[in-house]
Amino acid sequence: MDISGDAGIRATGGSLEEAFAAAATGMYSLITDLADVEEKKSIEVSAEADSQGGPEGLLVGFLNELVFHFDAYGFIGRRVEIRQLAAGRIRAVVHGEEFDRGRHRAGLLIKAATYHGLKIENAGGLWGVEVIFDI
């Protein structure tokens, strides 16, 4: 039986880059307990804004690229470094390891980041991100 639903996160940062990194880490924390994830491997991930454009499209594209790496390669990130965030493009290095069912507690199975309820705001120099995932 295929049961779908959603789960959301709120993330903040002193810059848009920090907020995007916090959103990625928040997404990973829905998948497993990050205290059990070791930084054994680093991968470079890039994405471009999808047809929706703007920072919202870039965030959704970036998070969905991370979901792809988890689904296709079993890679779970613990720490995310944004290296470039400009002109509708993001490039990041994600530090983590391959998901190991023997060591990592299985949390939510995320299908995709969505535009439903998506918010990116700058309030007094603090960037805030709210994103909902299809599970």
Backbone as a printed PyTorch tensor [residue, N CA C, xyz], in Angstrom:
tensor([[[  0.8470,  -1.1710,   0.0000],
         [  0.0000,   0.0000,   0.0000],
         [  0.8940,   1.2360,   0.0000]],

        [[  0.6230,   2.1650,  -0.8630],
         [  1.3870,   3.4060,  -0.9420],
         [  0.6540,   4.4780,  -0.1520]],

        [[  1.2630,   4.8990,   0.9500],
         [  0.6550,   5.9370,   1.7810],
         [  1.5130,   7.1830,   1.6360]],

        [[  0.8810,   8.2840,   1.2750],
         [  1.6440,   9.5190,   1.1410],
         [  1.1620,  10.5160,   2.1790]],

        [[  1.9980,  11.4930,   2.4030],
         [  1.6860,  12.5400,   3.3550],
         [  2.7290,  13.6190,   3.1970]],

        [[  2.8840,  14.4110,   4.2390],
         [  3.9180,  15.4200,   4.1620],
         [  4.4970,  15.7000,   5.5370]],

        [[  5.6760,  16.2890,   5.5280],
         [  6.3760,  16.7140,   6.7370],
         [  7.1270,  17.9720,   6.3680]],

        [[  7.2740,  18.8750,   7.3220],
         [  7.9390,  20.1350,   7.0160],
         [  9.0340,  20.4660,   7.9990]],

        [[  9.8680,  21.4230,   7.5930],
         [ 10.9320,  21.9250,   8.4650],
         [ 10.9780,  23.4430,   8.3750]],

        [[ 11.5480,  24.0360,   9.3970],
         [ 11.8930,  25.4570,   9.3960],
         [ 13.3820,  25.5240,   9.6590]],

        [[ 14.0760,  26.3640,   8.9000],
         [ 15.5190,  26.5130,   9.0640],
         [ 15.8680,  27.9830,   8.9770]],

        [[ 16.9260,  28.3780,   9.6780],
         [ 17.3580,  29.7710,   9.6550],
         [ 18.8620,  29.8510,   9.4500]],

        [[ 19.2980,  31.0370,   9.0490],
         [ 20.7230,  31.2870,   8.8960],
         [ 20.9890,  32.7680,   8.7830]],

        [[ 22.2210,  33.1570,   9.0520],
         [ 22.6240,  34.5520,   8.9480],
         [ 22.7740,  35.0130,   7.5190]],

        [[ 22.7750,  34.0600,   6.5860],
         [ 22.8240,  34.3540,   5.1560],
         [ 21.9140,  33.3700,   4.4450]],

        [[ 21.6230,  33.6350,   3.1930],
         [ 20.7990,  32.7080,   2.4160],
         [ 21.5160,  31.3620,   2.2890]],

        [[ 22.8450,  31.4000,   2.1300],
         [ 23.6230,  30.1640,   2.0410],
         [ 23.4620,  29.3320,   3.3090]],

        [[ 23.5580,  29.9890,   4.4710],
         [ 23.4050,  29.2680,   5.7370],
         [ 22.0020,  28.6960,   5.8850]],

        [[ 20.9970,  29.4240,   5.4550],
         [ 19.6140,  28.9390,   5.5380],
         [ 19.4090,  27.7320,   4.6230]],

        [[ 19.9800,  27.7580,   3.4120],
         [ 19.8750,  26.6180,   2.4970],
         [ 20.5770,  25.3990,   3.0990]],

        [[ 21.7650,  25.6010,   3.6770],
         [ 22.5010,  24.4930,   4.2980],
         [ 21.7060,  23.9270,   5.4720]],

        [[ 21.1060,  24.8000,   6.2750],
         [ 20.3030,  24.3550,   7.4160],
         [ 19.0630,  23.5990,   6.9470]],

        [[ 18.4640,  24.0240,   5.8410],
         [ 17.3010,  23.3130,   5.3000],
         [ 17.7020,  21.9070,   4.8480]],

        [[ 18.8600,  21.7890,   4.2210],
         [ 19.3340,  20.4760,   3.7790],
         [ 19.5960,  19.5650,   4.9740]],

        [[ 20.2540,  20.1060,   5.9950],
         [ 20.5290,  19.3230,   7.2000],
         [ 19.2280,  18.9390,   7.8870]],

        [[ 18.2710,  19.8600,   7.9110],
         [ 16.9660,  19.5610,   8.4920],
         [ 16.2610,  18.4370,   7.7540]],

        [[ 16.3650,  18.4490,   6.4290],
         [ 15.7670,  17.3810,   5.6400],
         [ 16.4100,  16.0410,   5.9860]],

        [[ 17.7440,  16.0310,   6.0670],
         [ 18.4390,  14.7920,   6.4180],
         [ 18.0310,  14.2950,   7.8060]],

        [[ 17.7550,  15.2280,   8.7300],
         [ 17.3720,  14.8210,  10.0840],
         [ 15.9840,  14.1680,  10.1150]],

        [[ 15.1730,  14.4020,   9.0910],
         [ 13.8940,  13.7030,   8.9880],
         [ 14.1060,  12.2480,   8.5510]],

        [[ 15.2120,  12.0050,   7.8350],
         [ 15.5030,  10.6740,   7.2980],
         [ 16.1280,   9.7730,   8.3540]],

        [[ 17.0230,  10.3360,   9.1820],
         [ 17.6920,   9.5550,  10.2280],
         [ 18.2280,  10.4790,  11.3080]],

        [[ 18.6990,   9.8950,  12.3900],
         [ 19.3330,  10.6480,  13.4690],
         [ 20.7470,  11.0000,  13.0180]],

        [[ 21.0170,  12.2770,  12.8280],
         [ 22.3060,  12.6950,  12.2840],
         [ 23.4640,  12.4330,  13.2400]],

        [[ 23.1880,  12.2030,  14.5180],
         [ 24.2560,  11.8680,  15.4650],
         [ 24.9340,  10.5520,  15.0880]],

        [[ 24.2380,   9.7100,  14.3400],
         [ 24.7820,   8.4160,  13.9260],
         [ 25.4760,   8.4670,  12.5690]],

        [[ 25.4320,   9.6060,  11.8970],
         [ 26.0330,   9.7350,  10.5680],
         [ 27.4580,  10.2620,  10.7140]],

        [[ 28.3940,   9.5760,  10.0800],
         [ 29.7980,   9.9820,  10.1080],
         [ 30.1520,  10.6680,   8.7940]],

        [[ 31.1360,  11.5460,   8.8520],
         [ 31.6060,  12.2490,   7.6520],
         [ 32.7340,  11.4450,   7.0160]],

        [[ 32.3780,  10.3240,   6.3960],
         [ 33.3460,   9.4260,   5.7760],
         [ 33.6390,   9.7890,   4.3230]],

        [[ 32.7220,  10.5210,   3.7150],
         [ 32.8030,  10.7930,   2.2860],
         [ 32.2170,  12.1700,   2.0270]],

        [[ 32.7150,  12.8390,   0.9920],
         [ 32.1520,  14.1340,   0.5830],
         [ 31.7730,  14.0540,  -0.8870]],

        [[ 30.6140,  14.6030,  -1.2080],
         [ 30.1810,  14.6490,  -2.6010],
         [ 29.8660,  16.0950,  -2.9700]],

        [[ 30.0510,  16.4090,  -4.2290],
         [ 29.6860,  17.7330,  -4.7210],
         [ 28.3430,  17.6130,  -5.4230]],

        [[ 27.4600,  18.5380,  -5.0950],
         [ 26.1050,  18.5390,  -5.6440],
         [ 25.8420,  19.9190,  -6.2290]],

        [[ 25.2060,  19.9540,  -7.3730],
         [ 24.8230,  21.2460,  -7.9460],
         [ 23.4050,  21.1430,  -8.4850]],

        [[ 22.7630,  22.3000,  -8.5550],
         [ 21.3980,  22.3610,  -9.0800],
         [ 21.1670,  23.7500,  -9.6420]],

        [[ 20.1950,  23.8350, -10.5120],
         [ 19.7760,  25.1140, -11.0690],
         [ 18.3090,  25.3080, -10.7340]],

        [[ 17.8960,  26.5640, -10.7000],
         [ 16.4910,  26.8580, -10.4260],
         [ 15.6320,  26.1740, -11.4800]],

        [[ 14.5520,  25.5590, -11.0410],
         [ 13.6590,  24.9200, -12.0010],
         [ 12.7660,  25.9690, -12.6530]],

        [[ 11.7320,  25.5340, -13.3090],
         [ 10.8780,  26.4520, -14.0700],
         [ 10.2210,  27.5200, -13.2000]],

        [[ 10.0900,  27.2710, -11.8990],
         [  9.5040,  28.2720, -11.0070],
         [ 10.4640,  29.4380, -10.7790]],

        [[ 11.7620,  29.1750, -10.9260],
         [ 12.7660,  30.2230, -10.8050],
         [ 12.9280,  30.7950,  -9.4160]],

        [[ 13.8030,  31.7840,  -9.2980],
         [ 14.0480,  32.4710,  -8.0390],
         [ 14.6600,  31.5730,  -6.9890]],

        [[ 14.8600,  32.1210,  -5.7850],
         [ 15.4500,  31.3120,  -4.7220],
         [ 14.5740,  30.1300,  -4.3210]],

        [[ 13.2520,  30.2790,  -4.4590],
         [ 12.3560,  29.1690,  -4.1290],
         [ 12.5920,  27.9830,  -5.0640]],

        [[ 12.6690,  28.2650,  -6.3550],
         [ 12.9320,  27.2040,  -7.3240],
         [ 14.2970,  26.5730,  -7.1150]],

        [[ 15.2580,  27.3890,  -6.7280],
         [ 16.6060,  26.8830,  -6.4820],
         [ 16.6250,  25.9810,  -5.2460]],

        [[ 15.9270,  26.3820,  -4.1860],
         [ 15.8810,  25.5580,  -2.9770],
         [ 15.2220,  24.2140,  -3.2550]],

        [[ 14.0890,  24.2320,  -3.9270],
         [ 13.3950,  22.9820,  -4.2500],
         [ 14.2810,  22.0970,  -5.1320]],

        [[ 14.9100,  22.6760,  -6.1430],
         [ 15.8000,  21.9030,  -7.0100],
         [ 16.9720,  21.3060,  -6.2490]],

        [[ 17.5640,  22.0830,  -5.3500],
         [ 18.6940,  21.6300,  -4.5540],
         [ 18.2910,  20.4850,  -3.6210]],

        [[ 17.2140,  20.6700,  -2.8820],
         [ 16.7750,  19.6180,  -1.9620],
         [ 16.3870,  18.3490,  -2.7110]],

        [[ 15.7700,  18.4970,  -3.8720],
         [ 15.4030,  17.3180,  -4.6490],
         [ 16.6340,  16.6220,  -5.2270]],

        [[ 17.6900,  17.3610,  -5.4970],
         [ 18.9520,  16.7440,  -5.9270],
         [ 19.5300,  15.9120,  -4.7750]],

        [[ 19.4250,  16.4120,  -3.5560],
         [ 19.8950,  15.6500,  -2.3910],
         [ 19.0490,  14.3990,  -2.1790]],

        [[ 17.7420,  14.5190,  -2.3920],
         [ 16.8530,  13.3460,  -2.3130],
         [ 17.2770,  12.3150,  -3.3600]],

        [[ 17.5940,  12.7760,  -4.5650],
         [ 18.0500,  11.8680,  -5.6210],
         [ 19.3020,  11.1040,  -5.1880]],

        [[ 20.2720,  11.8040,  -4.6110],
         [ 21.5120,  11.1460,  -4.1780],
         [ 21.2450,  10.1300,  -3.0730]],

        [[ 20.2540,  10.3980,  -2.2290],
         [ 19.8940,   9.4150,  -1.2100],
         [ 19.2080,   8.2110,  -1.8570]],

        [[ 18.2420,   8.4680,  -2.7310],
         [ 17.4990,   7.3810,  -3.3740],
         [ 18.3830,   6.5220,  -4.2760]],

        [[ 19.2150,   7.1610,  -5.0830],
         [ 20.0110,   6.4410,  -6.0730],
         [ 21.2740,   5.8050,  -5.4960]],

        [[ 21.9210,   6.4880,  -4.5540],
         [ 23.2200,   6.0370,  -4.0640],
         [ 23.2440,   5.7440,  -2.5690]],

        [[ 22.1570,   6.0250,  -1.8700],
         [ 22.1050,   5.7860,  -0.4390],
         [ 22.9440,   6.7560,   0.3710]],

        [[ 23.2820,   7.9130,  -0.2180],
         [ 24.1450,   8.8690,   0.4780],
         [ 23.3230,   9.7630,   1.4050]],

        [[ 23.7170,   9.7740,   2.6850],
         [ 23.0540,  10.6270,   3.6810],
         [ 24.0640,  11.6540,   4.1840]],

        [[ 23.6710,  12.9080,   4.1610],
         [ 24.5760,  13.9690,   4.5860],
         [ 24.4230,  14.3040,   6.0570]],

        [[ 25.5220,  14.7240,   6.6410],
         [ 25.5150,  15.2080,   8.0260],
         [ 25.7710,  16.7130,   8.0610]],

        [[ 26.6410,  17.1680,   7.1480],
         [ 27.0140,  18.5910,   7.1100],
         [ 27.0240,  19.0390,   5.6540]],

        [[ 26.4960,  20.2390,   5.4160],
         [ 26.3720,  20.7770,   4.0630],
         [ 27.0790,  22.1260,   4.0000]],

        [[ 27.9630,  22.2720,   3.0360],
         [ 28.6590,  23.5470,   2.7970],
         [ 28.2180,  24.0920,   1.4430]],

        [[ 27.6310,  25.2650,   1.4450],
         [ 27.2450,  25.9070,   0.1900],
         [ 28.4720,  26.6350,  -0.3400]],

        [[ 28.9120,  26.2800,  -1.5370],
         [ 30.0970,  26.8980,  -2.1300],
         [ 29.7450,  28.0390,  -3.0750]],

        [[ 28.5790,  27.9370,  -3.7110],
         [ 28.1320,  28.9780,  -4.6390],
         [ 26.6140,  29.0370,  -4.6020]],

        [[ 26.0960,  30.2420,  -4.5190],
         [ 24.6480,  30.4520,  -4.5650],
         [ 24.4260,  31.7860,  -5.2520]],

        [[ 24.2330,  31.7260,  -6.5710],
         [ 24.0680,  32.9540,  -7.3500],
         [ 23.5120,  32.6200,  -8.7220]],

        [[ 22.8180,  33.5920,  -9.2930],
         [ 22.3320,  33.5040, -10.6730],
         [ 21.6050,  32.2020, -10.9730]],

        [[ 20.7190,  31.7960, -10.0630],
         [ 19.9060,  30.6130, -10.3190],
         [ 20.6560,  29.3040, -10.2680]],

        [[ 21.8100,  29.2870,  -9.6130],
         [ 22.6250,  28.0780,  -9.5360],
         [ 23.1700,  27.9220,  -8.1170]],

        [[ 23.2320,  26.6770,  -7.6720],
         [ 23.8110,  26.3700,  -6.3700],
         [ 24.8000,  25.2250,  -6.5320]],

        [[ 25.8990,  25.3490,  -5.8040],
         [ 26.9090,  24.2860,  -5.7670],
         [ 27.2600,  24.0780,  -4.3020]],

        [[ 27.2460,  22.8200,  -3.8690],
         [ 27.4870,  22.5100,  -2.4620],
         [ 28.3300,  21.2550,  -2.3240]],

        [[ 28.9990,  21.1550,  -1.1820],
         [ 29.7000,  19.9310,  -0.8090],
         [ 28.9570,  19.3690,   0.4020]],

        [[ 28.6030,  18.0930,   0.3000],
         [ 27.8600,  17.4320,   1.3580],
         [ 28.7690,  16.3570,   1.9560]],

        [[ 28.9110,  16.4030,   3.2720],
         [ 29.7650,  15.4640,   3.9920],
         [ 28.8730,  14.4670,   4.7140]],

        [[ 29.1360,  13.1840,   4.5130],
         [ 28.3260,  12.1490,   5.1420],
         [ 28.8400,  10.7760,   4.7890]],

        [[ 27.9130,   9.8570,   4.5830],
         [ 28.2800,   8.4800,   4.2770],
         [ 27.0950,   7.7640,   3.6450]],

        [[ 27.3280,   6.5180,   3.2510],
         [ 26.2350,   5.7190,   2.7250],
         [ 25.3550,   5.2550,   3.8830]],

        [[ 24.0480,   5.3210,   3.6730],
         [ 23.0790,   4.9060,   4.6870],
         [ 23.2530,   3.4200,   4.9700]],

        [[ 23.3370,   3.0650,   6.2370],
         [ 23.5360,   1.6850,   6.6710],
         [ 22.3880,   1.3210,   7.6100]],

        [[ 21.4990,   0.4710,   7.1410],
         [ 20.3250,   0.1040,   7.9430],
         [ 20.7080,  -0.5300,   9.2830]],

        [[ 21.9030,  -1.0570,   9.3800],
         [ 22.3570,  -1.6440,  10.6310],
         [ 22.7640,  -0.5980,  11.6600]],

        [[ 23.1890,   0.5680,  11.2060],
         [ 23.6490,   1.6320,  12.1020],
         [ 22.7340,   2.8420,  12.1480]],

        [[ 22.0180,   3.0890,  11.0600],
         [ 21.1880,   4.2920,  10.9650],
         [ 19.7180,   3.9420,  11.1450]],

        [[ 19.0900,   4.6320,  12.0750],
         [ 17.6560,   4.4530,  12.3010],
         [ 16.9060,   5.0440,  11.1120]],

        [[ 15.9920,   4.2840,  10.5660],
         [ 15.2010,   4.7710,   9.4320],
         [ 14.1020,   5.6910,   9.9360]],

        [[ 14.0680,   6.8930,   9.4040],
         [ 13.0160,   7.8500,   9.7250],
         [ 12.0270,   7.9190,   8.5780]],

        [[ 11.7740,   9.1150,   8.1180],
         [ 10.8200,   9.3010,   7.0280],
         [ 11.4650,   9.0190,   5.6760]],

        [[ 10.6830,   8.4800,   4.7730],
         [ 11.1260,   8.2730,   3.4000],
         [ 10.6230,   9.4690,   2.5920]],

        [[ 11.5340,  10.3610,   2.2590],
         [ 11.1600,  11.5930,   1.5610],
         [ 11.1310,  11.3460,   0.0620]],

        [[ 10.0130,  11.7090,  -0.5500],
         [  9.8730,  11.5810,  -1.9990],
         [ 10.3690,  12.8300,  -2.7120]],

        [[ 10.0210,  14.0150,  -2.1680],
         [ 10.4040,  15.2640,  -2.8510],
         [ 10.1210,  16.4730,  -1.9780]],

        [[ 10.8940,  17.5290,  -2.2160],
         [ 10.5760,  18.8480,  -1.6610],
         [  9.4870,  19.4390,  -2.5370]],

        [[  8.5790,  20.2000,  -1.9420],
         [  7.4470,  20.7360,  -2.7020],
         [  7.3960,  22.2640,  -2.5960]],

        [[  6.5460,  22.8520,  -3.4060],
         [  6.2990,  24.2970,  -3.3480],
         [  5.1700,  24.6360,  -2.3690]],

        [[  4.4730,  23.6190,  -1.8930],
         [  3.3550,  23.8400,  -0.9820],
         [  3.8730,  24.4630,   0.3150]],

        [[  3.4080,  25.6480,   0.6420],
         [  3.8010,  26.3120,   1.8800],
         [  5.2390,  26.7910,   1.9120]],

        [[  5.9160,  26.7850,   0.7840],
         [  7.3240,  27.1750,   0.7250],
         [  7.4850,  28.6640,   1.0090]],

        [[  8.4110,  28.9920,   1.9240],
         [  8.6880,  30.3900,   2.2490],
         [ 10.1880,  30.5850,   2.3920]],

        [[ 10.6550,  31.6890,   1.8520],
         [ 12.0200,  32.1430,   2.0880],
         [ 11.9030,  33.6180,   2.4210]],

        [[ 12.3400,  33.9910,   3.6250],
         [ 12.1880,  35.3700,   4.0830],
         [ 13.4660,  35.8580,   4.7440]],

        [[ 13.6870,  37.1670,   4.6380],
         [ 14.7680,  37.8200,   5.3610],
         [ 14.1170,  38.8080,   6.3220]],

        [[ 14.2680,  38.5380,   7.6140],
         [ 13.6850,  39.4090,   8.6380],
         [ 14.8040,  39.9000,   9.5510]],

        [[ 15.1460,  41.1560,   9.3970],
         [ 16.1670,  41.7410,  10.2550],
         [ 17.5370,  41.1060,  10.1120]],

        [[ 17.8710,  40.6640,   8.9040],
         [ 19.1730,  40.0590,   8.6660],
         [ 19.2320,  38.5630,   8.9250]],

        [[ 18.1270,  37.9790,   9.3820],
         [ 18.0800,  36.5350,   9.5940],
         [ 17.2090,  35.9120,   8.5070]],

        [[ 17.7950,  34.9920,   7.7660],
         [ 17.0550,  34.3130,   6.7070],
         [ 16.2990,  33.1300,   7.2830]],

        [[ 15.0700,  32.9790,   6.8690],
         [ 14.2440,  31.8620,   7.3050],
         [ 13.6920,  31.1080,   6.1140]],

        [[ 13.6570,  29.8020,   6.2370],
         [ 13.1650,  28.9200,   5.1770],
         [ 12.1390,  27.9750,   5.7920]],

        [[ 11.0180,  27.8200,   5.1190],
         [ 10.0330,  26.7980,   5.4830],
         [  9.7670,  25.9820,   4.2400]],

        [[  9.8670,  24.6720,   4.3720],
         [  9.6510,  23.7940,   3.2200],
         [  8.9260,  22.5360,   3.6870]],

        [[  8.0350,  22.0500,   2.8370],
         [  7.2680,  20.8460,   3.1110],
         [  7.7030,  19.7680,   2.1100]],

        [[  7.8640,  18.5530,   2.6280],
         [  8.2970,  17.4180,   1.8140],
         [  7.1560,  16.4400,   1.6400]],

        [[  7.0770,  15.8900,   0.4640],
         [  6.1450,  14.7910,   0.1850],
         [  6.7930,  13.5190,   0.6790]],

        [[  6.0750,  12.7940,   1.5530],
         [  6.6370,  11.5450,   2.0840],
         [  5.7810,  10.3590,   1.7040]]])
